[in-house]
Amino acid sequence: MGDIHLTRELLWAVARGELPANLITQMGVQHLMSLCPTCRRELAAFQKEHSATAAADYDRVFRLLPALIDEQAPRLEREQRGAARDLEDLLALPREKRAAKIHLARSAPLPTSRGVPRGW
């Protein structure tokens, strides 16, 4: 199954019993894993640590996954677009200016709660 978005039609089909409920969990996990390397890494580590006898706990663990995806996906997509734009701008600079900008970014203060370093 490729990267697929949850839709109301799929959710209604599950609600009507036409599709199994765990399909939503599987789709949500796959979609989240395609968007976020941190979630992908953490889930892989969790799966390695988790024993086969606790497989039933996945339903409980991922019950709120659709809401998490709805909440986090727009932010991740914005960050990815911003990073791509920043890289394009950086690569357009002459080598010396690019090196200076990278040095400045590495020495900048830690981000605030909004994700933007103070003074930028």
N, CA, C and O atoms as a printed pandas DataFrame, in Angstrom:
     atom_number atom_name residue_name chain_id  residue_number  x_coord  y_coord  z_coord
0              1         N          MET        A               1    0.862   -1.169    0.000
1              2        CA          MET        A               1    0.000    0.000    0.000
2              3         C          MET        A               1    0.909    1.232    0.000
3              4         O          MET        A               1    1.805    1.342    0.837
4              5         N          GLY        A               2    0.678    2.172   -0.950
5              6        CA          GLY        A               2    1.458    3.392   -0.998
6              7         C          GLY        A               2    0.990    4.372    0.064
7              8         O          GLY        A               2    0.092    4.076    0.852
8              9         N          ASP        A               3    1.616    5.545    0.073
9             10        CA          ASP        A               3    1.209    6.571    1.028
10            11         C          ASP        A               3   -0.187    7.043    0.647
11            12         O          ASP        A               3   -0.392    7.536   -0.462
12            13         N          ILE        A               4   -1.144    6.899    1.549
13            14        CA          ILE        A               4   -2.535    7.230    1.257
14            15         C          ILE        A               4   -3.087    8.048    2.415
15            16         O          ILE        A               4   -2.736    7.823    3.573
16            17         N          HIS        A               5   -3.937    8.978    2.096
17            18        CA          HIS        A               5   -4.548    9.821    3.116
18            19         C          HIS        A               5   -5.840    9.195    3.619
19            20         O          HIS        A               5   -6.550    8.517    2.877
20            21         N          LEU        A               6   -6.127    9.431    4.875
21            22        CA          LEU        A               6   -7.422    9.021    5.413
22            23         C          LEU        A               6   -8.480    9.952    4.828
23            24         O          LEU        A               6   -8.266   11.159    4.714
24            25         N          THR        A               7   -9.600    9.388    4.467
25            26        CA          THR        A               7  -10.689   10.197    3.929
26            27         C          THR        A               7  -11.953    9.903    4.720
27            28         O          THR        A               7  -12.045    8.890    5.413
28            29         N          ARG        A               8  -12.923   10.798    4.611
29            30        CA          ARG        A               8  -14.208   10.553    5.277
30            31         C          ARG        A               8  -14.861    9.288    4.750
31            32         O          ARG        A               8  -15.495    8.547    5.501
32            33         N          GLU        A               9  -14.701    9.043    3.446
33            34        CA          GLU        A               9  -15.298    7.845    2.860
34            35         C          GLU        A               9  -14.735    6.582    3.520
35            36         O          GLU        A               9  -15.486    5.665    3.853
36            37         N          LEU        A              10  -13.411    6.538    3.708
37            38        CA          LEU        A              10  -12.803    5.383    4.377
38            39         C          LEU        A              10  -13.296    5.275    5.815
39            40         O          LEU        A              10  -13.639    4.189    6.283
40            41         N          LEU        A              11  -13.327    6.401    6.507
41            42        CA          LEU        A              11  -13.774    6.391    7.897
42            43         C          LEU        A              11  -15.227    5.938    8.010
43            44         O          LEU        A              11  -15.575    5.184    8.919
44            45         N          TRP        A              12  -16.087    6.402    7.076
45            46        CA          TRP        A              12  -17.481    5.968    7.090
46            47         C          TRP        A              12  -17.600    4.472    6.776
47            48         O          TRP        A              12  -18.434    3.778    7.357
48            49         N          ALA        A              13  -16.774    3.988    5.867
49            50        CA          ALA        A              13  -16.802    2.558    5.538
50            51         C          ALA        A              13  -16.421    1.729    6.766
51            52         O          ALA        A              13  -16.986    0.659    6.990
52            53         N          VAL        A              14  -15.489    2.207    7.542
53            54        CA          VAL        A              14  -15.124    1.517    8.786
54            55         C          VAL        A              14  -16.283    1.612    9.773
55            56         O          VAL        A              14  -16.634    0.625   10.419
56            57         N          ALA        A              15  -16.870    2.784    9.888
57            58        CA          ALA        A              15  -17.982    2.970   10.828
58            59         C          ALA        A              15  -19.169    2.073   10.471
59            60         O          ALA        A              15  -19.875    1.589   11.356
60            61         N          ARG        A              16  -19.386    1.854    9.162
61            62        CA          ARG        A              16  -20.481    0.977    8.731
62            63         C          ARG        A              16  -20.108   -0.495    8.797
63            64         O          ARG        A              16  -20.957   -1.355    8.560
64            65         N          GLY        A              17  -18.845   -0.804    9.117
65            66        CA          GLY        A              17  -18.409   -2.193    9.205
66            67         C          GLY        A              17  -18.018   -2.789    7.868
67            68         O          GLY        A              17  -17.834   -4.001    7.764
68            69         N          GLU        A              18  -17.886   -1.955    6.833
69            70        CA          GLU        A              18  -17.515   -2.449    5.512
70            71         C          GLU        A              18  -16.010   -2.706    5.401
71            72         O          GLU        A              18  -15.569   -3.504    4.574
72            73         N          LEU        A              19  -15.237   -2.031    6.231
73            74        CA          LEU        A              19  -13.782   -2.217    6.283
74            75         C          LEU        A              19  -13.379   -2.449    7.735
75            76         O          LEU        A              19  -14.040   -1.946    8.644
76            77         N          PRO        A              20  -12.302   -3.206    7.968
77            78        CA          PRO        A              20  -11.867   -3.443    9.346
78            79         C          PRO        A              20  -11.296   -2.167    9.976
79            80         O          PRO        A              20  -10.633   -1.382    9.299
80            81         N          ALA        A              21  -11.550   -1.968   11.249
81            82        CA          ALA        A              21  -11.082   -0.773   11.956
82            83         C          ALA        A              21   -9.564   -0.670   11.962
83            84         O          ALA        A              21   -9.013    0.430   11.934
84            85         N          ASN        A              22   -8.887   -1.814   12.000
85            86        CA          ASN        A              22   -7.425   -1.742   12.060
86            87         C          ASN        A              22   -6.821   -1.214   10.759
87            88         O          ASN        A              22   -5.642   -0.860   10.740
88            89         N          LEU        A              23   -7.593   -1.151    9.671
89            90        CA          LEU        A              23   -7.112   -0.561    8.421
90            91         C          LEU        A              23   -6.758    0.909    8.633
91            92         O          LEU        A              23   -5.751    1.390    8.114
92            93         N          ILE        A              24   -7.583    1.617    9.391
93            94        CA          ILE        A              24   -7.327    3.030    9.670
94            95         C          ILE        A              24   -6.026    3.180   10.446
95            96         O          ILE        A              24   -5.222    4.066   10.156
96            97         N          THR        A              25   -5.821    2.320   11.424
97            98        CA          THR        A              25   -4.584    2.364   12.203
98            99         C          THR        A              25   -3.390    2.107   11.305
99           100         O          THR        A              25   -2.393    2.827   11.374
100          101         N          GLN        A              26   -3.479    1.096   10.468
101          102        CA          GLN        A              26   -2.367    0.771    9.573
102          103         C          GLN        A              26   -2.077    1.916    8.603
103          104         O          GLN        A              26   -0.919    2.270    8.382
104          105         N          MET        A              27   -3.128    2.488    8.030
105          106        CA          MET        A              27   -2.946    3.603    7.098
106          107         C          MET        A              27   -2.359    4.812    7.805
107          108         O          MET        A              27   -1.465    5.476    7.280
108          109         N          GLY        A              28   -2.863    5.092    8.995
109          110        CA          GLY        A              28   -2.367    6.242    9.741
110          111         C          GLY        A              28   -0.901    6.103   10.104
111          112         O          GLY        A              28   -0.129    7.053    9.975
112          113         N          VAL        A              29   -0.522    4.929   10.554
113          114        CA          VAL        A              29    0.884    4.692   10.903
114          115         C          VAL        A              29    1.756    4.838    9.666
115          116         O          VAL        A              29    2.798    5.492    9.713
116          117         N          GLN        A              30    1.337    4.237    8.565
117          118        CA          GLN        A              30    2.130    4.318    7.337
118          119         C          GLN        A              30    2.268    5.767    6.870
119          120         O          GLN        A              30    3.350    6.192    6.465
120          121         N          HIS        A              31    1.179    6.516    6.926
121          122        CA          HIS        A              31    1.212    7.914    6.491
122          123         C          HIS        A              31    2.134    8.734    7.391
123          124         O          HIS        A              31    2.956    9.510    6.903
124          125         N          LEU        A              32    1.998    8.562    8.690
125          126        CA          LEU        A              32    2.846    9.293    9.629
126          127         C          LEU        A              32    4.313    8.927    9.420
127          128         O          LEU        A              32    5.179    9.801    9.470
128          129         N          MET        A              33    4.597    7.675    9.193
129          130        CA          MET        A              33    5.971    7.239    8.988
130          131         C          MET        A              33    6.564    7.841    7.721
131          132         O          MET        A              33    7.773    8.063    7.656
132          133         N          SER        A              34    5.743    8.107    6.718
133          134        CA          SER        A              34    6.257    8.709    5.492
134          135         C          SER        A              34    6.537   10.203    5.679
135          136         O          SER        A              34    7.300   10.787    4.909
136          137         N          LEU        A              35    5.936   10.820    6.680
137          138        CA          LEU        A              35    6.100   12.263    6.895
138          139         C          LEU        A              35    7.191   12.624    7.886
139          140         O          LEU        A              35    7.870   13.638    7.724
140          141         N          CYS        A              36    7.362   11.811    8.898
141          142        CA          CYS        A              36    8.190   12.233   10.019
142          143         C          CYS        A              36    9.284   11.214   10.336
143          144         O          CYS        A              36    8.988   10.112   10.799
144          145         N          PRO        A              37   10.539   11.575   10.091
145          146        CA          PRO        A              37   11.618   10.636   10.375
146          147         C          PRO        A              37   11.741   10.312   11.865
147          148         O          PRO        A              37   12.141    9.203   12.218
148          149         N          THR        A              38   11.410   11.248   12.732
149          150        CA          THR        A              38   11.475   10.985   14.171
150          151         C          THR        A              38   10.448    9.937   14.562
151          152         O          THR        A              38   10.770    8.991   15.281
152          153         N          CYS        A              39    9.213   10.094   14.095
153          154        CA          CYS        A              39    8.177    9.099   14.395
154          155         C          CYS        A              39    8.552    7.748   13.805
155          156         O          CYS        A              39    8.348    6.714   14.441
156          157         N          ARG        A              40    9.098    7.750   12.594
157          158        CA          ARG        A              40    9.507    6.504   11.948
158          159         C          ARG        A              40   10.558    5.791   12.792
159          160         O          ARG        A              40   10.466    4.584   13.015
160          161         N          ARG        A              41   11.556    6.537   13.259
161          162        CA          ARG        A              41   12.632    5.982   14.081
162          163         C          ARG        A              41   12.096    5.453   15.410
163          164         O          ARG        A              41   12.446    4.356   15.845
164          165         N          GLU        A              42   11.240    6.255   16.046
165          166        CA          GLU        A              42   10.689    5.857   17.340
166          167         C          GLU        A              42    9.788    4.632   17.218
167          168         O          GLU        A              42    9.844    3.739   18.063
168          169         N          LEU        A              43    8.967    4.579   16.188
169          170        CA          LEU        A              43    8.106    3.412   16.010
170          171         C          LEU        A              43    8.940    2.167   15.754
171          172         O          LEU        A              43    8.642    1.103   16.296
172          173         N          ALA        A              44    9.978    2.284   14.936
173          174        CA          ALA        A              44   10.842    1.130   14.661
174          175         C          ALA        A              44   11.495    0.641   15.950
175          176         O          ALA        A              44   11.575   -0.563   16.193
176          177         N          ALA        A              45   11.962    1.578   16.773
177          178        CA          ALA        A              45   12.578    1.195   18.051
178          179         C          ALA        A              45   11.556    0.544   18.968
179          180         O          ALA        A              45   11.846   -0.454   19.627
180          181         N          PHE        A              46   10.344    1.122   19.006
181          182        CA          PHE        A              46    9.278    0.557   19.829
182          183         C          PHE        A              46    8.945   -0.860   19.381
183          184         O          PHE        A              46    8.794   -1.757   20.210
184          185         N          GLN        A              47    8.831   -1.062   18.076
185          186        CA          GLN        A              47    8.483   -2.380   17.554
186          187         C          GLN        A              47    9.559   -3.411   17.900
187          188         O          GLN        A              47    9.243   -4.565   18.189
188          189         N          LYS        A              48   10.829   -2.997   17.872
189          190        CA          LYS        A              48   11.912   -3.911   18.230
190          191         C          LYS        A              48   11.842   -4.284   19.706
191          192         O          LYS        A              48   12.068   -5.436   20.075
192          193         N          GLU        A              49   11.527   -3.298   20.548
193          194        CA          GLU        A              49   11.501   -3.522   21.993
194          195         C          GLU        A              49   10.252   -4.282   22.437
195          196         O          GLU        A              49   10.273   -5.008   23.431
196          197         N          HIS        A              50    9.200   -4.108   21.708
197          198        CA          HIS        A              50    7.911   -4.662   22.103
198          199         C          HIS        A              50    7.838   -6.140   21.756
199          200         O          HIS        A              50    8.210   -6.522   20.646
200          201         N          SER        A              51    7.386   -6.954   22.638
201          202        CA          SER        A              51    7.312   -8.395   22.369
202          203         C          SER        A              51    6.107   -8.735   21.516
203          204         O          SER        A              51    5.156   -7.958   21.433
204          205         N          ALA        A              52    6.147   -9.885   20.889
205          206        CA          ALA        A              52    5.050  -10.334   20.036
206          207         C          ALA        A              52    3.775  -10.578   20.837
207          208         O          ALA        A              52    2.678  -10.487   20.286
208          209         N          THR        A              53    3.898  -10.883   22.111
209          210        CA          THR        A              53    2.711  -11.157   22.920
210          211         C          THR        A              53    1.909   -9.902   23.219
211          212         O          THR        A              53    0.750   -9.994   23.625
212          213         N          ALA        A              54    2.502   -8.737   23.025
213          214        CA          ALA        A              54    1.808   -7.493   23.334
214          215         C          ALA        A              54    1.242   -6.846   22.073
215          216         O          ALA        A              54    0.901   -5.664   22.099
216          217         N          ALA        A              55    1.134   -7.581   20.978
217          218        CA          ALA        A              55    0.660   -7.021   19.714
218          219         C          ALA        A              55   -0.738   -6.417   19.840
219          220         O          ALA        A              55   -1.059   -5.469   19.123
220          221         N          ALA        A              56   -1.555   -6.931   20.713
221          222        CA          ALA        A              56   -2.908   -6.401   20.893
222          223         C          ALA        A              56   -2.880   -4.971   21.419
223          224         O          ALA        A              56   -3.851   -4.236   21.241
224          225         N          ASP        A              57   -1.808   -4.567   22.053
225          226        CA          ASP        A              57   -1.696   -3.214   22.580
226          227         C          ASP        A              57   -1.595   -2.164   21.477
227          228         O          ASP        A              57   -1.813   -0.982   21.746
228          229         N          TYR        A              58   -1.271   -2.557   20.242
229          230        CA          TYR        A              58   -1.158   -1.587   19.169
230          231         C          TYR        A              58   -2.459   -0.830   18.960
231          232         O          TYR        A              58   -2.430    0.377   18.720
232          233         N          ASP        A              59   -3.584   -1.498   19.043
233          234        CA          ASP        A              59   -4.854   -0.797   18.871
234          235         C          ASP        A              59   -4.998    0.320   19.893
235          236         O          ASP        A              59   -5.435    1.423   19.564
236          237         N          ARG        A              60   -4.634    0.031   21.120
237          238        CA          ARG        A              60   -4.729    1.042   22.175
238          239         C          ARG        A              60   -3.723    2.160   21.936
239          240         O          ARG        A              60   -4.053    3.336   22.087
240          241         N          VAL        A              61   -2.498    1.799   21.562
241          242        CA          VAL        A              61   -1.442    2.794   21.356
242          243         C          VAL        A              61   -1.795    3.733   20.217
243          244         O          VAL        A              61   -1.560    4.938   20.310
244          245         N          PHE        A              62   -2.359    3.192   19.137
245          246        CA          PHE        A              62   -2.616    3.993   17.941
246          247         C          PHE        A              62   -4.059    4.427   17.773
247          248         O          PHE        A              62   -4.438    4.874   16.691
248          249         N          ARG        A              63   -4.867    4.311   18.795
249          250        CA          ARG        A              63   -6.277    4.676   18.700
250          251         C          ARG        A              63   -6.455    6.143   18.298
251          252         O          ARG        A              63   -7.374    6.479   17.551
252          253         N          LEU        A              64   -5.593    6.991   18.786
253          254        CA          LEU        A              64   -5.725    8.420   18.499
254          255         C          LEU        A              64   -4.848    8.872   17.339
255          256         O          LEU        A              64   -4.678   10.071   17.118
256          257         N          LEU        A              65   -4.296    7.930   16.607
257          258        CA          LEU        A              65   -3.389    8.264   15.515
258          259         C          LEU        A              65   -3.992    9.191   14.466
259          260         O          LEU        A              65   -3.315   10.135   14.059
260          261         N          PRO        A              66   -5.231    8.980   14.002
261          262        CA          PRO        A              66   -5.764    9.914   13.010
262          263         C          PRO        A              66   -5.761   11.370   13.496
263          264         O          PRO        A              66   -5.453   12.280   12.727
264          265         N          ALA        A              67   -6.098   11.585   14.751
265          266        CA          ALA        A              67   -6.084   12.954   15.284
266          267         C          ALA        A              67   -4.658   13.494   15.339
267          268         O          ALA        A              67   -4.424   14.667   15.047
268          269         N          LEU        A              68   -3.712   12.644   15.712
269          270        CA          LEU        A              68   -2.308   13.063   15.762
270          271         C          LEU        A              68   -1.812   13.452   14.377
271          272         O          LEU        A              68   -1.117   14.455   14.219
272          273         N          ILE        A              69   -2.169   12.657   13.380
273          274        CA          ILE        A              69   -1.754   12.973   12.007
274          275         C          ILE        A              69   -2.369   14.293   11.568
275          276         O          ILE        A              69   -1.678   15.146   11.010
276          277         N          ASP        A              70   -3.664   14.466   11.817
277          278        CA          ASP        A              70   -4.318   15.723   11.440
278          279         C          ASP        A              70   -3.650   16.917   12.099
279          280         O          ASP        A              70   -3.541   17.986   11.499
280          281         N          GLU        A              71   -3.208   16.736   13.321
281          282        CA          GLU        A              71   -2.582   17.830   14.068
282          283         C          GLU        A              71   -1.159   18.103   13.595
283          284         O          GLU        A              71   -0.769   19.264   13.469
284          285         N          GLN        A              72   -0.380   17.064   13.333
285          286        CA          GLN        A              72    1.036   17.231   13.048
286          287         C          GLN        A              72    1.386   17.358   11.562
287          288         O          GLN        A              72    2.367   18.022   11.228
288          289         N          ALA        A              73    0.620   16.748   10.673
289          290        CA          ALA        A              73    0.978   16.735    9.252
290          291         C          ALA        A              73    1.128   18.137    8.653
291          292         O          ALA        A              73    2.102   18.375    7.939
292          293         N          PRO        A              74    0.217   19.069    8.908
293          294        CA          PRO        A              74    0.396   20.406    8.320
294          295         C          PRO        A              74    1.693   21.081    8.777
295          296         O          PRO        A              74    2.365   21.740    7.984
296          297         N          ARG        A              75    2.036   20.915   10.041
297          298        CA          ARG        A              75    3.275   21.509   10.550
298          299         C          ARG        A              75    4.486   20.874    9.872
299          300         O          ARG        A              75    5.409   21.578    9.462
300          301         N          LEU        A              76    4.486   19.556    9.752
301          302        CA          LEU        A              76    5.607   18.864    9.115
302          303         C          LEU        A              76    5.742   19.270    7.649
303          304         O          LEU        A              76    6.849   19.478    7.154
304          305         N          GLU        A              77    4.618   19.380    6.969
305          306        CA          GLU        A              77    4.655   19.779    5.566
306          307         C          GLU        A              77    5.158   21.216    5.415
307          308         O          GLU        A              77    5.926   21.509    4.498
308          309         N          ARG        A              78    4.728   22.117    6.311
309          310        CA          ARG        A              78    5.233   23.507    6.286
310          311         C          ARG        A              78    6.734   23.528    6.520
311          312         O          ARG        A              78    7.466   24.232    5.824
312          313         N          GLU        A              79    7.197   22.753    7.504
313          314        CA          GLU        A              79    8.623   22.711    7.804
314          315         C          GLU        A              79    9.423   22.176    6.621
315          316         O          GLU        A              79   10.501   22.688    6.320
316          317         N          GLN        A              80    8.900   21.150    5.950
317          318        CA          GLN        A              80    9.587   20.593    4.789
318          319         C          GLN        A              80    9.661   21.602    3.651
319          320         O          GLN        A              80   10.699   21.737    3.003
320          321         N          ARG        A              81    8.553   22.317    3.407
321          322        CA          ARG        A              81    8.567   23.345    2.357
322          323         C          ARG        A              81    9.541   24.455    2.716
323          324         O          ARG        A              81   10.289   24.926    1.859
324          325         N          GLY        A              82    9.539   24.880    3.981
325          326        CA          GLY        A              82   10.455   25.929    4.420
326          327         C          GLY        A              82   11.907   25.500    4.302
327          328         O          GLY        A              82   12.757   26.285    3.883
328          329         N          ALA        A              83   12.193   24.258    4.668
329          330        CA          ALA        A              83   13.562   23.750    4.575
330          331         C          ALA        A              83   14.012   23.686    3.117
331          332         O          ALA        A              83   15.155   24.023    2.806
332          333         N          ALA        A              84   13.130   23.259    2.232
333          334        CA          ALA        A              84   13.478   23.192    0.807
334          335         C          ALA        A              84   13.741   24.591    0.259
335          336         O          ALA        A              84   14.679   24.804   -0.510
336          337         N          ARG        A              85   12.901   25.541    0.667
337          338        CA          ARG        A              85   13.076   26.939    0.238
338          339         C          ARG        A              85   14.389   27.507    0.776
339          340         O          ARG        A              85   15.127   28.183    0.058
340          341         N          ASP        A              86   14.670   27.220    2.056
341          342        CA          ASP        A              86   15.922   27.699    2.656
342          343         C          ASP        A              86   17.140   27.112    1.954
343          344         O          ASP        A              86   18.121   27.814    1.711
344          345         N          LEU        A              87   17.074   25.819    1.628
345          346        CA          LEU        A              87   18.190   25.179    0.937
346          347         C          LEU        A              87   18.394   25.799   -0.437
347          348         O          LEU        A              87   19.525   26.064   -0.844
348          349         N          GLU        A              88   17.308   26.026   -1.143
349          350        CA          GLU        A              88   17.406   26.641   -2.468
350          351         C          GLU        A              88   18.041   28.033   -2.365
351          352         O          GLU        A              88   18.916   28.377   -3.159
352          353         N          ASP        A              89   17.596   28.832   -1.382
353          354        CA          ASP        A              89   18.167   30.163   -1.186
354          355         C          ASP        A              89   19.647   30.072   -0.829
355          356         O          ASP        A              89   20.461   30.853   -1.321
356          357         N          LEU        A              90   19.987   29.119    0.026
357          358        CA          LEU        A              90   21.369   28.953    0.466
358          359         C          LEU        A              90   22.265   28.553   -0.701
359          360         O          LEU        A              90   23.365   29.083   -0.854
360          361         N          LEU        A              91   21.798   27.624   -1.520
361          362        CA          LEU        A              91   22.602   27.160   -2.646
362          363         C          LEU        A              91   22.768   28.223   -3.726
363          364         O          LEU        A              91   23.695   28.154   -4.533
364          365         N          ALA        A              92   21.870   29.207   -3.742
365          366        CA          ALA        A              92   21.967   30.293   -4.725
366          367         C          ALA        A              92   23.037   31.323   -4.345
367          368         O          ALA        A              92   23.445   32.128   -5.182
368          369         N          LEU        A              93   23.487   31.300   -3.098
369          370        CA          LEU        A              93   24.492   32.255   -2.633
370          371         C          LEU        A              93   25.889   31.848   -3.093
371          372         O          LEU        A              93   26.152   30.666   -3.315
372          373         N          PRO        A              94   26.787   32.831   -3.235
373          374        CA          PRO        A              94   28.186   32.477   -3.493
374          375         C          PRO        A              94   28.738   31.670   -2.303
375          376         O          PRO        A              94   28.236   31.774   -1.184
376          377         N          ARG        A              95   29.758   30.880   -2.562
377          378        CA          ARG        A              95   30.301   29.957   -1.546
378          379         C          ARG        A              95   30.651   30.662   -0.234
379          380         O          ARG        A              95   30.340   30.152    0.842
380          381         N          GLU        A              96   31.295   31.827   -0.314
381          382        CA          GLU        A              96   31.717   32.539    0.903
382          383         C          GLU        A              96   30.520   32.985    1.736
383          384         O          GLU        A              96   30.508   32.815    2.956
384          385         N          LYS        A              97   29.514   33.555    1.076
385          386        CA          LYS        A              97   28.315   33.994    1.799
386          387         C          LYS        A              97   27.561   32.799    2.377
387          388         O          LYS        A              97   27.023   32.865    3.482
388          389         N          ARG        A              98   27.529   31.709    1.613
389          390        CA          ARG        A              98   26.868   30.494    2.081
390          391         C          ARG        A              98   27.556   29.976    3.347
391          392         O          ARG        A              98   26.884   29.620    4.315
392          393         N          ALA        A              99   28.895   29.934    3.343
393          394        CA          ALA        A              99   29.650   29.459    4.505
394          395         C          ALA        A              99   29.405   30.362    5.709
395          396         O          ALA        A              99   29.254   29.876    6.830
396          397         N          ALA        A             100   29.364   31.688    5.481
397          398        CA          ALA        A             100   29.120   32.625    6.581
398          399         C          ALA        A             100   27.721   32.426    7.157
399          400         O          ALA        A             100   27.535   32.456    8.374
400          401         N          LYS        A             101   26.753   32.228    6.293
401          402        CA          LYS        A             101   25.369   32.032    6.743
402          403         C          LYS        A             101   25.237   30.728    7.537
403          404         O          LYS        A             101   24.533   30.684    8.546
404          405         N          ILE        A             102   25.901   29.684    7.089
405          406        CA          ILE        A             102   25.877   28.407    7.809
406          407         C          ILE        A             102   26.536   28.569    9.176
407          408         O          ILE        A             102   26.023   28.063   10.175
408          409         N          HIS        A             103   27.660   29.264    9.228
409          410        CA          HIS        A             103   28.339   29.498   10.505
410          411         C          HIS        A             103   27.429   30.279   11.459
411          412         O          HIS        A             103   27.331   29.946   12.640
412          413         N          LEU        A             104   26.776   31.304   10.948
413          414        CA          LEU        A             104   25.863   32.100   11.764
414          415         C          LEU        A             104   24.711   31.239   12.289
415          416         O          LEU        A             104   24.336   31.345   13.457
416          417         N          ALA        A             105   24.153   30.390   11.428
417          418        CA          ALA        A             105   23.039   29.533   11.845
418          419         C          ALA        A             105   23.470   28.546   12.925
419          420         O          ALA        A             105   22.702   28.253   13.841
420          421         N          ARG        A             106   24.683   28.036   12.822
421          422        CA          ARG        A             106   25.164   27.078   13.822
422          423         C          ARG        A             106   25.421   27.736   15.167
423          424         O          ARG        A             106   25.349   27.075   16.203
424          425         N          SER        A             107   25.719   29.024   15.165
425          426        CA          SER        A             107   26.007   29.719   16.422
426          427         C          SER        A             107   24.799   30.487   16.949
427          428         O          SER        A             107   24.896   31.175   17.965
428          429         N          ALA        A             108   23.661   30.374   16.263
429          430        CA          ALA        A             108   22.447   31.095   16.677
430          431         C          ALA        A             108   21.892   30.499   17.966
431          432         O          ALA        A             108   22.149   29.336   18.278
432          433         N          PRO        A             109   21.130   31.295   18.714
433          434        CA          PRO        A             109   20.495   30.788   19.942
434          435         C          PRO        A             109   19.499   29.677   19.631
435          436         O          PRO        A             109   19.053   29.534   18.493
436          437         N          LEU        A             110   19.160   28.908   20.629
437          438        CA          LEU        A             110   18.189   27.835   20.471
438          439         C          LEU        A             110   16.838   28.415   20.097
439          440         O          LEU        A             110   16.532   29.550   20.462
440          441         N          PRO        A             111   16.015   27.649   19.368
441          442        CA          PRO        A             111   14.697   28.138   18.963
442          443         C          PRO        A             111   13.797   28.422   20.162
443          444         O          PRO        A             111   13.941   27.827   21.230
444          445         N          THR        A             112   12.872   29.344   19.952
445          446        CA          THR        A             112   11.850   29.624   20.960
446          447         C          THR        A             112   10.761   28.586   20.819
447          448         O          THR        A             112   10.880   27.665   20.011
448          449         N          SER        A             113    9.702   28.722   21.595
449          450        CA          SER        A             113    8.605   27.754   21.532
450          451         C          SER        A             113    7.914   27.763   20.175
451          452         O          SER        A             113    7.253   26.787   19.823
452          453         N          ARG        A             114    8.048   28.830   19.410
453          454        CA          ARG        A             114    7.443   28.889   18.082
454          455         C          ARG        A             114    8.321   28.231   17.028
455          456         O          ARG        A             114    7.881   28.055   15.892
456          457         N          GLY        A             115    9.547   27.864   17.374
457          458        CA          GLY        A             115   10.435   27.220   16.423
458          459         C          GLY        A             115   11.314   28.187   15.657
459          460         O          GLY        A             115   12.079   27.765   14.790
460          461         N          VAL        A             116   11.224   29.492   15.959
461          462        CA          VAL        A             116   12.035   30.479   15.278
462          463         C          VAL        A             116   13.035   31.034   16.280
463          464         O          VAL        A             116   12.635   31.521   17.338
464          465         N          PRO        A             117   14.346   30.972   15.968
465          466        CA          PRO        A             117   15.335   31.486   16.917
466          467         C          PRO        A             117   15.094   32.963   17.213
467          468         O          PRO        A             117   14.673   33.721   16.339
468          469         N          ARG        A             118   15.357   33.351   18.425
469          470        CA          ARG        A             118   15.222   34.760   18.825
470          471         C          ARG        A             118   16.184   35.597   17.999
471          472         O          ARG        A             118   17.317   35.192   17.737
472          473         N          GLY        A             119   15.720   36.762   17.595
473          474        CA          GLY        A             119   16.566   37.671   16.858
474          475         C          GLY        A             119   16.558   37.430   15.348
475          476         O          GLY        A             119   17.266   38.124   14.618
476          477         N          TRP        A             120   15.774   36.462   14.863
477          478        CA          TRP        A             120   15.717   36.200   13.410
478          479         C          TRP        A             120   14.513   36.869   12.846
479          480         O          TRP        A             120   14.265   36.783   11.644
